[in-house]
Amino acid sequence: MAYGNIFPASYQPLGYQQPQQMQQIQQPQMMQQPQPQLSQNNPMVWVQGETGAKSYLLAPNTTLPLWDSESQTIYLKSTDASGMPSMKIIDYVIRDTTTTQVPIPTENNNNNFVTHEELKEFEKKIIEEVKSHEQSVADDSDGKPNKK
Amino acid sequence: MNNPLQMIQMVNQIKNNPMSILSQFGIPQNLSNNPQDIIQHLLNNGQISQDQYNNAIKQAQSMGFKI
């Protein structure tokens, strides 16, 4: 009596598996790794008012910021080794970015500055104006008509 | 707990004496009147972690409980 191959065609004894197959076996195991909980990455704890913060329980030797959902306040609650709680209350102000922004000089703002050449030309014009004014004053004192 | 018989026995025990659940977790009976005290006891003894407590509070808040 002849026995056929009882193993499926794709069967290969362990030890002769191709690297690709090993990857396929390992992949589901990697996917099953537990994901870190969101709350551990985002430890924002909300409480309702100071009474909510006072009644929030902490393990010994723990510090936890508690955010007030009713006002702009953070309660920094801590416990010592014996579990004795203490709390610091912080009132915060949200900065209005539109009013506190400092203007940053850009290339367009450079047009507001005067170059050395422009300044020298302006100086020349002023000197000429002064000279012409002096000349006209001198002409007036001589009784001659003003040139201008 | 894999043994169903053991589980039934425990349920019956809790039915007959609800306070017995406290002793199962090593909670002193004198704390039984105040849930806050029981949770603080569990936190102090490391039976529940701060993260577990925070998560439980968040879950309660999401269900509409005011904390």
Backbone of each chain as ProteinMPNN parsed JSONL, in Angstrom:
{"seq_chain_A": "MAYGNIFPASYQPLGYQQPQQMQQIQQPQMMQQPQPQLSQNNPMVWVQGETGAKSYLLAPNTTLPLWDSESQTIYLKSTDASGMPSMKIIDYVIRDTTTTQVPIPTENNNNNFVTHEELKEFEKKIIEEVKSHEQSVADDSDGKPNKK", "coords_chain_A": {"N_chain_A": [[0.846, -1.188, 0.0], [0.635, 2.058, -0.949], [1.601, 5.086, 0.497], [0.543, 8.35, 0.261], [1.885, 11.707, 0.199], [1.378, 13.097, 3.238], [1.594, 15.68, 4.087], [0.866, 19.121, 3.359], [1.461, 20.691, 0.129], [2.894, 22.973, 0.435], [4.401, 22.584, 2.638], [7.364, 22.707, 4.494], [10.043, 21.302, 6.163], [10.893, 22.408, 9.49], [13.596, 24.58, 9.896], [14.43, 24.524, 7.351], [13.209, 26.669, 6.365], [12.578, 29.477, 4.342], [14.04, 32.778, 4.502], [12.075, 34.729, 3.99], [9.706, 33.462, 4.694], [10.097, 33.142, 7.416], [9.975, 35.761, 8.195], [7.283, 36.259, 7.722], [6.164, 34.7, 9.674], [7.106, 35.902, 11.97], [5.999, 38.421, 11.826], [3.162, 38.714, 12.649], [3.517, 38.357, 15.393], [4.978, 40.582, 16.122], [3.103, 42.541, 15.686], [1.351, 42.09, 17.678], [2.377, 43.228, 19.907], [1.936, 45.043, 22.919], [0.393, 48.219, 22.805], [1.436, 51.448, 23.971], [-0.526, 53.099, 26.466], [-2.756, 55.784, 25.774], [-3.239, 57.717, 27.692], [-0.973, 57.711, 29.23], [0.889, 58.975, 27.693], [-0.288, 61.351, 27.374], [-0.812, 63.029, 29.898], [-2.98, 64.705, 30.822], [-5.024, 65.821, 33.176], [-8.283, 66.55, 34.039], [-10.146, 68.546, 36.277], [-12.957, 69.63, 38.25], [-12.965, 72.649, 39.409], [-11.524, 73.839, 42.585], [-12.31, 72.133, 44.593], [-12.665, 69.751, 43.28], [-10.016, 69.221, 42.632], [-8.932, 68.935, 45.165], [-10.192, 66.635, 46.031], [-9.146, 64.776, 44.361], [-7.376, 61.808, 44.106], [-4.076, 60.716, 44.977], [-1.258, 58.582, 44.541], [1.346, 57.727, 46.942], [4.342, 59.778, 46.943], [3.997, 61.171, 44.5], [3.516, 63.487, 41.857], [1.243, 65.539, 40.238], [-0.107, 67.455, 37.657], [-3.172, 69.125, 37.731], [-5.769, 70.103, 35.716], [-7.98, 72.781, 35.66], [-11.278, 72.675, 34.63], [-13.051, 74.684, 34.664], [-11.914, 77.172, 35.032], [-8.992, 79.219, 34.284], [-6.792, 77.674, 35.548], [-4.226, 75.796, 37.135], [-3.743, 73.058, 39.183], [-1.175, 72.03, 41.03], [-0.617, 69.173, 42.307], [0.821, 67.305, 44.896], [2.194, 64.456, 46.603], [3.754, 63.302, 49.592], [6.08, 60.803, 50.877], [4.567, 59.568, 52.818], [2.073, 59.881, 51.869], [0.839, 62.243, 52.327], [-0.926, 64.989, 51.119], [-0.143, 67.958, 49.149], [-0.682, 71.176, 47.683], [-0.15, 73.323, 44.944], [-1.357, 76.294, 43.572], [-1.832, 77.478, 40.385], [-2.461, 80.228, 38.425], [-3.055, 80.866, 35.092], [-2.404, 82.822, 32.087], [-3.646, 83.18, 28.871], [-1.729, 83.954, 26.139], [-2.223, 86.599, 23.885], [-1.537, 86.36, 20.683], [-1.699, 88.143, 18.552], [-1.383, 90.742, 19.497], [1.033, 90.829, 20.826], [3.064, 90.291, 19.108], [6.283, 90.915, 17.866], [7.455, 93.102, 15.381], [9.242, 91.748, 12.728], [12.17, 92.64, 11.058], [12.12, 92.839, 7.584], [13.016, 92.295, 4.105], [11.514, 94.107, 2.693], [11.137, 96.128, 4.496], [13.55, 97.405, 4.456], [13.492, 99.48, 2.661], [12.747, 101.694, 4.005], [14.957, 102.857, 5.086], [17.642, 105.289, 4.83], [20.127, 105.709, 2.381], [23.741, 106.235, 2.286], [24.479, 107.78, 0.095], [22.081, 109.036, -0.596], [21.768, 110.573, 1.677], [23.96, 112.311, 1.501], [23.322, 113.741, -0.801], [21.04, 115.002, 0.078], [22.163, 116.597, 2.03], [23.717, 118.287, 0.443], [21.674, 119.663, -0.941], [20.47, 121.03, 1.181], [22.571, 122.716, 1.946], [22.822, 124.234, -0.349], [20.338, 125.505, -0.393], [20.551, 127.024, 1.927], [22.677, 128.686, 1.236], [21.58, 130.045, -0.944], [19.559, 131.364, 0.38], [21.026, 133.022, 2.08], [22.244, 134.598, 0.18], [20.062, 135.912, -0.925], [19.24, 137.436, 1.264], [21.447, 139.085, 1.56], [21.298, 140.477, -0.827], [18.881, 141.843, -0.462], [19.553, 143.559, 1.611], [21.33, 145.212, 0.278], [19.656, 146.624, -1.264], [19.035, 145.781, -3.69], [16.935, 144.099, -6.094], [15.362, 140.974, -5.349], [16.709, 137.976, -6.567], [15.291, 135.627, -6.768]], "CA_chain_A": [[0.0, 0.0, 0.0], [1.479, 3.255, -1.067], [1.097, 6.265, 1.209], [0.845, 9.642, -0.368], [2.452, 12.706, 1.108], [0.295, 13.596, 4.096], [1.802, 17.107, 4.344], [0.507, 19.964, 2.216], [2.559, 20.944, -0.81], [3.706, 24.13, 0.869], [5.121, 22.238, 3.864], [8.812, 22.529, 4.492], [10.429, 21.044, 7.544], [11.481, 23.534, 10.211], [15.047, 24.613, 9.692], [14.661, 24.766, 5.931], [12.332, 27.745, 5.943], [13.204, 30.617, 3.692], [13.987, 33.984, 5.344], [10.798, 35.424, 3.789], [8.693, 32.774, 5.484], [10.355, 33.454, 8.828], [9.471, 37.117, 8.396], [5.828, 36.186, 7.795], [5.812, 34.105, 10.972], [7.43, 36.844, 13.033], [5.237, 39.659, 11.699], [2.002, 38.831, 13.55], [3.955, 38.478, 16.784], [5.382, 41.968, 16.343], [1.897, 43.364, 15.705], [0.622, 41.844, 18.92], [3.012, 43.902, 21.036], [0.984, 46.014, 23.491], [0.629, 49.634, 22.513], [1.357, 52.253, 25.196], [-1.832, 53.745, 26.624], [-2.756, 57.197, 25.393], [-3.225, 58.574, 28.873], [0.383, 57.813, 29.773], [1.586, 59.966, 26.889], [-1.005, 62.614, 27.504], [-1.337, 62.953, 31.266], [-3.769, 65.891, 31.158], [-6.145, 65.409, 34.029], [-9.195, 67.677, 34.242], [-10.975, 68.513, 37.481], [-13.912, 70.739, 38.309], [-12.718, 73.555, 40.53], [-10.549, 73.473, 43.624], [-12.828, 70.986, 45.355], [-12.348, 68.575, 42.458], [-8.572, 68.968, 42.771], [-8.677, 68.46, 46.534], [-10.697, 65.267, 46.201], [-8.449, 63.857, 43.447], [-6.467, 60.982, 44.901], [-2.741, 60.468, 44.436], [-0.421, 57.588, 45.218], [2.47, 58.392, 47.624], [5.487, 60.227, 46.127], [3.507, 61.46, 43.15], [3.153, 64.869, 41.53], [0.368, 65.508, 39.06], [-0.817, 68.71, 37.387], [-4.608, 68.951, 37.492], [-6.253, 71.267, 34.963], [-9.353, 73.154, 36.011], [-12.115, 72.806, 33.43], [-13.95, 75.831, 34.836], [-11.161, 78.432, 34.994], [-7.619, 79.059, 33.776], [-6.016, 77.345, 36.753], [-3.615, 74.462, 37.229], [-3.451, 72.658, 40.562], [-0.022, 71.133, 41.043], [-0.822, 68.396, 43.528], [1.918, 66.366, 45.199], [2.115, 63.726, 47.872], [5.052, 62.85, 50.095], [6.198, 59.346, 51.023], [3.486, 59.051, 53.67], [0.79, 60.096, 51.182], [0.293, 63.557, 52.707], [-1.007, 65.823, 49.914], [0.026, 69.414, 49.172], [-1.143, 71.654, 46.383], [0.184, 74.69, 44.532], [-2.372, 76.742, 42.606], [-1.229, 78.347, 39.375], [-3.387, 80.859, 37.476], [-2.304, 81.184, 33.863], [-3.038, 83.737, 31.132], [-3.376, 82.795, 27.486], [-1.163, 85.11, 25.45], [-2.853, 86.954, 22.614], [-0.387, 86.459, 19.763], [-1.843, 89.246, 17.594], [-0.956, 92.015, 20.086], [2.382, 90.781, 21.393], [4.067, 89.967, 18.093], [7.271, 91.956, 17.568], [7.69, 93.076, 13.936], [10.568, 91.269, 12.326], [12.584, 93.376, 9.86], [12.201, 92.041, 6.363], [13.656, 92.996, 2.997], [10.66, 95.233, 2.302], [11.321, 97.21, 5.462], [14.824, 98.091, 4.182], [13.214, 100.673, 1.856], [12.519, 102.833, 4.902], [16.237, 103.416, 5.535], [18.296, 106.199, 3.874], [21.506, 105.302, 2.079], [24.753, 107.3, 2.445], [24.409, 108.659, -1.083], [20.871, 109.86, -0.458], [22.014, 111.52, 2.759], [24.898, 113.339, 0.997], [22.557, 114.58, -1.735], [20.142, 115.827, 0.906], [23.041, 117.572, 2.672], [24.049, 119.274, -0.599], [20.479, 120.477, -1.185], [20.297, 121.923, 2.335], [23.632, 123.742, 1.877], [22.462, 125.144, -1.448], [19.196, 126.302, 0.071], [21.054, 127.995, 2.922], [23.491, 129.667, 0.504], [20.689, 130.918, -1.73], [18.851, 132.212, 1.33], [21.995, 134.038, 2.528], [22.449, 135.503, -0.955], [18.879, 136.774, -1.048], [19.266, 138.361, 2.405], [22.496, 140.06, 1.249], [20.784, 141.323, -1.914], [17.856, 142.709, 0.114], [20.223, 144.599, 2.4], [21.963, 146.142, -0.674], [18.588, 147.339, -1.95], [18.825, 145.203, -5.014], [15.806, 143.172, -6.104], [15.675, 139.557, -5.105], [16.83, 137.166, -7.783], [14.282, 134.574, -6.799]], "C_chain_A": [[0.888, 1.247, 0.0], [0.825, 4.408, -0.325], [1.497, 7.533, 0.462], [1.457, 10.579, 0.65], [1.32, 13.313, 1.938], [0.427, 15.098, 4.372], [1.352, 17.924, 3.139], [1.733, 20.294, 1.369], [3.471, 22.048, -0.326], [4.563, 23.803, 2.102], [6.613, 22.113, 3.625], [9.22, 22.285, 5.935], [11.093, 22.269, 8.177], [13.0, 23.482, 10.066], [15.378, 24.846, 8.236], [13.797, 25.923, 5.43], [13.136, 28.902, 5.361], [13.117, 31.836, 4.626], [12.659, 34.73, 5.219], [9.705, 34.81, 4.648], [8.851, 33.077, 6.966], [9.807, 34.839, 9.163], [7.957, 37.101, 8.571], [5.379, 35.628, 9.136], [6.006, 35.13, 12.081], [6.529, 38.082, 13.02], [4.022, 39.75, 12.626], [2.394, 38.984, 15.006], [4.331, 39.919, 17.106], [4.153, 42.872, 16.452], [1.131, 43.216, 17.015], [1.224, 42.562, 20.126], [2.073, 44.965, 21.59], [1.386, 47.444, 23.182], [0.574, 50.414, 23.825], [0.023, 52.987, 25.26], [-1.714, 55.237, 26.362], [-2.601, 58.1, 26.608], [-1.824, 58.72, 29.457], [1.194, 58.851, 28.996], [0.965, 61.348, 27.07], [-1.639, 62.694, 28.893], [-2.098, 64.206, 31.675], [-5.005, 65.446, 31.917], [-7.0, 66.637, 34.329], [-10.002, 67.474, 35.522], [-11.906, 69.717, 37.457], [-13.663, 71.545, 39.574], [-11.731, 73.009, 41.547], [-11.016, 72.26, 44.43], [-12.544, 69.677, 44.612], [-10.886, 68.197, 42.586], [-8.255, 68.389, 44.144], [-9.105, 67.005, 46.705], [-10.016, 64.267, 45.258], [-7.367, 63.101, 44.214], [-5.145, 60.756, 44.193], [-2.058, 59.369, 45.241], [0.718, 58.325, 45.925], [3.605, 58.709, 46.638], [5.091, 60.496, 44.664], [3.235, 62.948, 43.007], [2.356, 64.838, 40.239], [-0.263, 66.887, 38.852], [-2.275, 68.435, 37.046], [-5.146, 70.229, 36.852], [-7.71, 71.523, 35.32], [-10.158, 73.355, 34.727], [-13.03, 74.018, 33.504], [-13.221, 77.167, 34.783], [-9.735, 78.145, 34.512], [-6.676, 78.84, 34.966], [-5.458, 75.932, 36.649], [-3.334, 74.203, 38.709], [-2.319, 71.641, 40.512], [-0.053, 70.361, 42.364], [0.293, 67.379, 43.693], [1.614, 65.621, 46.483], [3.521, 63.318, 48.29], [5.02, 61.326, 50.295], [5.072, 58.752, 51.869], [2.105, 59.247, 53.042], [0.14, 61.424, 51.519], [0.257, 64.481, 51.485], [-0.685, 67.295, 50.168], [-0.303, 69.908, 47.766], [-0.687, 73.089, 46.131], [-0.812, 75.082, 43.442], [-1.749, 77.762, 41.66], [-2.34, 78.889, 38.48], [-2.591, 81.253, 36.244], [-3.126, 82.101, 32.954], [-2.655, 83.28, 29.737], [-2.919, 84.037, 26.733], [-1.883, 85.335, 24.124], [-1.735, 87.242, 21.61], [-0.488, 87.659, 18.835], [-1.316, 90.563, 18.159], [0.491, 91.995, 20.546], [3.457, 90.483, 20.361], [4.988, 91.161, 17.83], [7.53, 91.921, 16.07], [9.124, 92.687, 13.603], [10.967, 92.017, 11.063], [12.721, 92.443, 8.657], [12.873, 92.874, 5.267], [12.845, 94.219, 2.575], [10.859, 96.429, 3.226], [12.6, 97.994, 5.201], [14.602, 99.362, 3.375], [13.018, 101.906, 2.738], [13.816, 103.499, 5.357], [16.86, 104.26, 4.417], [19.724, 105.717, 3.634], [22.441, 106.502, 2.271], [24.668, 108.3, 1.294], [23.224, 109.599, -0.993], [21.081, 110.943, 0.603], [22.926, 112.664, 2.293], [24.19, 114.298, 0.04], [21.648, 115.545, -0.976], [20.94, 116.948, 1.582], [23.391, 118.696, 1.681], [22.884, 120.226, -0.839], [20.276, 121.492, -0.062], [21.305, 123.072, 2.26], [23.298, 124.771, 0.779], [21.317, 126.077, -1.051], [19.664, 127.405, 1.01], [21.826, 129.102, 2.203], [22.599, 130.636, -0.271], [19.911, 131.871, -0.821], [19.75, 133.359, 1.799], [22.189, 135.102, 1.432], [21.279, 136.495, -1.08], [18.809, 137.814, 0.067], [20.265, 139.485, 2.127], [22.013, 141.034, 0.16], [19.743, 142.321, -1.396], [18.493, 143.877, 0.873], [20.913, 145.619, 1.488], [20.921, 146.97, -1.423], [18.337, 146.833, -3.342], [17.617, 144.255, -4.966], [16.245, 141.719, -5.943], [15.689, 138.793, -6.412], [15.684, 136.169, -7.908], [12.881, 135.152, -6.93]], "O_chain_A": [[1.76, 1.427, 0.85], [-0.364, 4.674, -0.499], [2.656, 7.727, 0.095], [1.53, 10.259, 1.836], [0.42, 13.96, 1.402], [-0.525, 15.724, 4.839], [1.451, 17.452, 2.006], [2.873, 20.193, 1.82], [4.664, 22.066, -0.629], [5.349, 24.635, 2.556], [7.054, 21.485, 2.662], [8.777, 23.0, 6.833], [11.76, 23.055, 7.503], [13.593, 22.404, 10.116], [16.47, 25.31, 7.908], [13.668, 26.134, 4.224], [14.219, 29.241, 5.836], [12.209, 31.91, 5.454], [12.164, 35.295, 6.194], [8.89, 35.512, 5.247], [7.865, 33.247, 7.683], [9.258, 35.07, 10.241], [7.402, 37.802, 9.418], [4.345, 36.028, 9.671], [5.2, 35.227, 13.006], [6.315, 38.715, 14.053], [3.858, 40.752, 13.322], [1.703, 39.654, 15.773], [4.053, 40.422, 18.194], [4.152, 43.843, 17.208], [0.366, 44.096, 17.408], [0.67, 42.52, 21.224], [1.472, 45.715, 20.821], [2.552, 47.824, 23.284], [-0.232, 50.096, 24.7], [-0.495, 53.441, 24.24], [-0.706, 55.865, 26.686], [-1.914, 59.121, 26.554], [-1.516, 59.723, 30.1], [2.065, 59.519, 29.552], [1.634, 62.372, 26.931], [-2.837, 62.462, 29.055], [-1.882, 64.721, 32.772], [-5.898, 64.793, 31.378], [-6.493, 67.646, 34.818], [-10.476, 66.375, 35.808], [-11.673, 70.689, 36.739], [-14.095, 71.171, 40.664], [-11.187, 71.913, 41.412], [-10.201, 71.46, 44.89], [-12.23, 68.651, 45.215], [-10.542, 67.016, 42.642], [-7.43, 67.485, 44.28], [-8.467, 66.24, 47.429], [-10.267, 63.065, 45.336], [-6.541, 63.71, 44.894], [-5.094, 60.623, 42.971], [-2.253, 59.243, 46.45], [1.032, 59.453, 45.543], [3.801, 58.011, 45.643], [5.783, 60.088, 43.731], [2.771, 63.591, 43.948], [2.747, 64.189, 39.268], [-0.883, 67.429, 39.767], [-2.576, 67.614, 36.179], [-4.985, 71.317, 37.405], [-8.55, 70.624, 35.29], [-9.758, 74.117, 33.847], [-13.707, 74.35, 32.532], [-13.843, 78.196, 34.516], [-9.332, 76.993, 34.356], [-5.882, 79.71, 35.326], [-6.109, 75.012, 36.154], [-2.752, 75.043, 39.395], [-2.49, 70.529, 40.012], [0.424, 70.838, 43.394], [0.66, 66.681, 42.748], [0.87, 66.101, 47.337], [4.371, 63.024, 47.449], [4.054, 60.659, 49.925], [4.67, 57.604, 51.678], [1.093, 58.833, 53.608], [-0.967, 61.715, 51.066], [1.297, 64.733, 50.876], [-0.922, 67.814, 51.259], [-0.215, 69.161, 46.792], [-0.82, 73.957, 46.994], [-1.078, 74.315, 42.516], [-1.207, 78.779, 42.092], [-3.073, 78.123, 37.854], [-1.557, 81.911, 36.357], [-4.353, 82.154, 33.034], [-1.485, 83.023, 29.456], [-3.625, 85.045, 26.69], [-2.12, 84.405, 23.353], [-1.068, 88.273, 21.701], [0.538, 88.154, 18.368], [-0.852, 91.415, 17.402], [1.117, 93.051, 20.645], [4.639, 90.425, 20.699], [4.521, 92.277, 17.6], [7.796, 90.853, 15.519], [10.081, 93.243, 14.142], [10.207, 92.041, 10.095], [13.363, 91.395, 8.731], [13.248, 94.025, 5.493], [13.402, 95.233, 2.155], [10.765, 97.582, 2.805], [12.734, 99.125, 5.668], [15.454, 100.25, 3.4], [13.114, 103.035, 2.258], [13.786, 104.58, 5.945], [16.649, 104.002, 3.232], [20.437, 105.363, 4.573], [21.988, 107.639, 2.401], [24.772, 109.51, 1.497], [23.334, 110.793, -1.271], [20.63, 112.077, 0.447], [22.707, 113.826, 2.635], [24.425, 115.506, 0.065], [21.507, 116.716, -1.327], [20.475, 118.082, 1.696], [23.367, 119.878, 2.023], [23.071, 121.439, -0.929], [19.955, 122.655, -0.308], [20.961, 124.235, 2.474], [23.466, 125.979, 0.95], [21.336, 127.273, -1.34], [19.239, 128.556, 0.909], [21.666, 130.286, 2.501], [22.809, 131.849, -0.269], [19.637, 133.015, -1.182], [19.314, 134.505, 1.904], [22.284, 136.3, 1.698], [21.455, 137.694, -1.3], [18.37, 138.941, -0.158], [20.003, 140.656, 2.402], [22.278, 142.235, 0.214], [19.711, 143.477, -1.816], [18.039, 145.019, 0.79], [21.068, 146.776, 1.877], [21.27, 147.91, -2.137], [17.526, 147.386, -4.085], [17.317, 143.679, -3.92], [17.336, 141.316, -6.347], [14.8, 138.943, -7.251], [15.18, 135.904, -8.999], [11.906, 134.402, -6.972]]}, "seq_chain_B": "MNNPLQMIQMVNQIKNNPMSILSQFGIPQNLSNNPQDIIQHLLNNGQISQDQYNNAIKQAQSMGFKI", "coords_chain_B": {"N_chain_B": [[-8.95, 33.242, 37.643], [-9.805, 30.094, 36.984], [-11.391, 27.978, 37.648], [-14.72, 27.079, 37.559], [-16.375, 26.281, 39.672], [-15.095, 27.312, 41.893], [-15.448, 29.995, 41.357], [-18.224, 30.258, 41.51], [-18.559, 29.7, 44.173], [-17.308, 31.908, 45.276], [-18.92, 34.006, 44.36], [-21.312, 33.39, 45.677], [-20.424, 33.728, 48.267], [-19.937, 36.47, 48.318], [-22.522, 37.358, 47.859], [-23.824, 36.513, 50.185], [-22.305, 37.779, 52.138], [-21.45, 40.799, 51.615], [-19.317, 42.387, 52.406], [-17.208, 40.724, 52.411], [-15.777, 40.844, 50.093], [-14.0, 42.883, 50.428], [-12.062, 41.853, 52.145], [-10.973, 40.044, 50.437], [-9.351, 41.577, 48.853], [-7.62, 42.556, 50.655], [-8.472, 44.77, 52.094], [-9.024, 46.842, 54.832], [-11.855, 46.452, 56.982], [-12.864, 48.691, 58.233], [-12.679, 50.754, 56.445], [-14.725, 50.561, 54.766], [-16.955, 52.195, 54.522], [-16.352, 54.433, 53.068], [-15.736, 55.114, 49.827], [-13.641, 56.651, 48.723], [-11.631, 56.425, 50.605], [-11.089, 53.738, 50.382], [-10.054, 53.576, 47.781], [-7.818, 55.226, 48.093], [-6.395, 53.667, 49.889], [-5.808, 51.47, 48.271], [-4.199, 52.73, 46.385], [-2.09, 53.604, 48.007], [-0.971, 51.205, 48.755], [-0.035, 50.205, 46.444], [-1.675, 48.563, 45.004], [-3.313, 49.413, 43.034], [-2.291, 51.423, 40.26], [-1.205, 54.865, 39.781], [-1.71, 55.619, 37.159], [-3.72, 53.822, 36.434], [-5.744, 54.7, 38.107], [-6.05, 57.343, 37.126], [-6.931, 56.763, 34.523], [-9.333, 55.484, 35.1], [-10.777, 57.572, 36.235], [-10.901, 59.298, 34.049], [-12.443, 57.76, 32.346], [-14.799, 57.627, 33.803], [-15.471, 60.331, 33.759], [-15.921, 60.66, 31.035], [-18.224, 59.262, 30.843], [-20.002, 60.906, 31.958], [-19.9, 61.443, 34.653], [-19.311, 63.699, 37.323], [-16.266, 64.851, 38.427]], "CA_chain_B": [[-9.698, 32.147, 38.266], [-10.276, 29.238, 35.898], [-12.3, 26.96, 38.147], [-16.079, 27.639, 37.686], [-16.907, 25.983, 41.0], [-14.467, 28.289, 42.791], [-16.063, 31.28, 41.054], [-19.592, 30.22, 42.062], [-18.411, 29.791, 45.635], [-16.945, 33.296, 45.59], [-20.123, 34.826, 44.123], [-22.222, 33.097, 46.797], [-19.833, 34.325, 49.472], [-20.175, 37.923, 48.23], [-23.972, 37.545, 48.033], [-24.169, 36.328, 51.596], [-21.582, 38.75, 52.95], [-20.805, 41.697, 50.643], [-18.062, 42.927, 52.946], [-16.119, 39.748, 52.255], [-14.972, 41.222, 48.926], [-12.924, 43.752, 50.922], [-10.962, 41.016, 52.665], [-10.34, 39.381, 49.279], [-8.321, 42.487, 48.356], [-6.817, 43.01, 51.793], [-8.919, 46.106, 52.506], [-9.592, 46.8, 56.19], [-13.317, 46.616, 57.003], [-13.255, 50.029, 58.718], [-12.676, 51.698, 55.331], [-15.778, 50.16, 53.837], [-18.012, 53.191, 54.359], [-15.916, 55.542, 52.221], [-15.027, 54.619, 48.633], [-12.399, 57.414, 48.541], [-10.637, 55.827, 51.513], [-10.712, 52.422, 49.834], [-9.175, 53.819, 46.619], [-6.551, 55.733, 48.621], [-5.711, 52.503, 50.473], [-5.282, 50.67, 47.154], [-3.09, 53.507, 45.804], [-0.967, 53.617, 48.953], [-0.333, 49.884, 48.822], [0.414, 49.813, 45.103], [-2.567, 47.567, 44.398], [-3.64, 50.044, 41.748], [-1.299, 52.463, 39.962], [-1.756, 56.201, 39.53], [-2.24, 55.616, 35.785], [-5.004, 53.104, 36.435], [-6.718, 55.603, 38.732], [-6.308, 58.431, 36.173], [-7.743, 56.218, 33.432], [-10.677, 55.223, 35.612], [-11.434, 58.877, 36.396], [-11.203, 59.787, 32.701], [-13.551, 56.957, 31.833], [-15.994, 58.065, 34.523], [-15.819, 61.666, 33.246], [-16.48, 60.514, 29.688], [-19.578, 58.709, 30.996], [-20.86, 61.973, 32.481], [-19.749, 61.655, 36.097], [-18.549, 64.915, 37.651], [-15.203, 64.558, 39.389]], "C_chain_B": [[-10.324, 31.28, 37.162], [-11.332, 28.227, 36.347], [-13.709, 27.544, 38.346], [-16.666, 27.431, 39.071], [-16.405, 27.004, 42.022], [-15.128, 29.663, 42.609], [-17.471, 31.36, 41.647], [-19.547, 30.373, 43.573], [-18.138, 31.242, 46.048], [-18.15, 34.221, 45.43], [-21.098, 34.636, 45.27], [-21.741, 33.758, 48.083], [-20.103, 35.831, 49.492], [-21.654, 38.231, 48.425], [-24.34, 37.504, 49.504], [-23.539, 37.392, 52.486], [-20.805, 39.684, 52.021], [-19.457, 42.246, 51.118], [-16.88, 41.973, 52.725], [-15.226, 40.082, 51.061], [-13.784, 42.096, 49.362], [-11.737, 42.922, 51.395], [-10.238, 40.29, 51.524], [-9.185, 40.234, 48.742], [-7.483, 43.091, 49.486], [-7.19, 44.404, 52.268], [-9.51, 46.009, 53.909], [-11.091, 47.138, 56.172], [-13.727, 48.019, 57.429], [-13.229, 51.084, 57.604], [-13.905, 51.536, 54.442], [-16.829, 51.23, 53.595], [-17.644, 54.299, 53.377], [-15.12, 55.027, 51.009], [-13.699, 55.33, 48.394], [-11.278, 56.798, 49.381], [-10.15, 54.484, 50.966], [-9.728, 52.61, 48.655], [-7.807, 54.31, 47.097], [-5.723, 54.592, 49.214], [-5.057, 51.671, 49.366], [-4.106, 51.377, 46.485], [-1.856, 53.448, 46.701], [-0.217, 52.287, 48.962], [0.097, 49.361, 47.454], [-0.465, 48.751, 44.459], [-3.194, 48.088, 43.11], [-2.629, 51.175, 41.524], [-2.001, 53.802, 39.747], [-2.363, 56.266, 38.127], [-3.599, 54.927, 35.711], [-6.109, 53.99, 37.022], [-7.095, 56.724, 37.771], [-7.222, 57.956, 35.041], [-9.193, 55.994, 33.873], [-11.461, 56.528, 35.748], [-11.835, 59.416, 35.023], [-12.407, 59.057, 32.113], [-14.869, 57.393, 32.49], [-16.45, 59.424, 34.009], [-16.469, 61.568, 31.87], [-17.905, 59.939, 29.732], [-20.522, 59.717, 31.647], [-20.767, 62.196, 33.973], [-18.909, 62.908, 36.331], [-17.537, 64.589, 38.725], [-14.688, 65.883, 39.944]], "O_chain_B": [[-11.265, 31.705, 36.492], [-12.075, 27.688, 35.526], [-13.893, 28.409, 39.202], [-17.37, 28.298, 39.59], [-17.148, 27.487, 42.876], [-15.338, 30.396, 43.576], [-17.865, 32.382, 42.208], [-20.366, 31.068, 44.174], [-18.674, 31.729, 47.044], [-18.377, 35.107, 46.254], [-21.653, 35.608, 45.782], [-22.531, 34.271, 48.876], [-20.448, 36.399, 50.528], [-22.014, 39.22, 49.063], [-25.077, 38.357, 49.999], [-24.144, 37.849, 53.455], [-19.654, 39.413, 51.678], [-18.573, 42.53, 50.31], [-15.717, 42.363, 52.838], [-14.069, 39.666, 51.009], [-12.713, 42.059, 48.756], [-10.581, 43.225, 51.102], [-9.055, 39.966, 51.628], [-8.186, 39.713, 48.247], [-6.726, 44.037, 49.268], [-6.346, 45.14, 52.78], [-10.395, 45.189, 54.154], [-11.525, 48.014, 55.425], [-14.796, 48.498, 57.05], [-13.713, 52.198, 57.806], [-14.094, 52.286, 53.484], [-17.526, 51.192, 52.581], [-18.518, 55.025, 52.905], [-13.987, 54.568, 51.146], [-12.74, 54.718, 47.924], [-10.139, 56.668, 48.932], [-8.973, 54.139, 51.07], [-8.722, 51.908, 48.547], [-6.771, 53.881, 46.59], [-4.503, 54.556, 49.06], [-3.916, 51.228, 49.495], [-3.14, 50.737, 46.07], [-0.733, 53.269, 46.229], [0.999, 52.242, 49.148], [0.537, 48.218, 47.324], [-0.062, 48.109, 43.489], [-3.557, 47.319, 42.219], [-2.169, 51.804, 42.477], [-3.216, 53.866, 39.558], [-3.404, 56.892, 37.926], [-4.508, 55.387, 35.02], [-7.233, 54.032, 36.523], [-8.273, 57.038, 37.599], [-8.161, 58.65, 34.651], [-10.139, 56.272, 33.136], [-12.647, 56.59, 35.423], [-12.942, 59.921, 34.839], [-13.27, 59.657, 31.472], [-15.902, 57.51, 31.832], [-17.646, 59.663, 33.84], [-17.426, 62.28, 31.566], [-18.684, 60.103, 28.793], [-21.698, 59.424, 31.863], [-21.474, 63.044, 34.516], [-17.925, 63.149, 35.631], [-17.892, 64.109, 39.802], [-13.783, 65.892, 40.779]]}, "name": "protein", "num_of_chains": 2, "seq": "MAYGNIFPASYQPLGYQQPQQMQQIQQPQMMQQPQPQLSQNNPMVWVQGETGAKSYLLAPNTTLPLWDSESQTIYLKSTDASGMPSMKIIDYVIRDTTTTQVPIPTENNNNNFVTHEELKEFEKKIIEEVKSHEQSVADDSDGKPNKKMNNPLQMIQMVNQIKNNPMSILSQFGIPQNLSNNPQDIIQHLLNNGQISQDQYNNAIKQAQSMGFKI"}
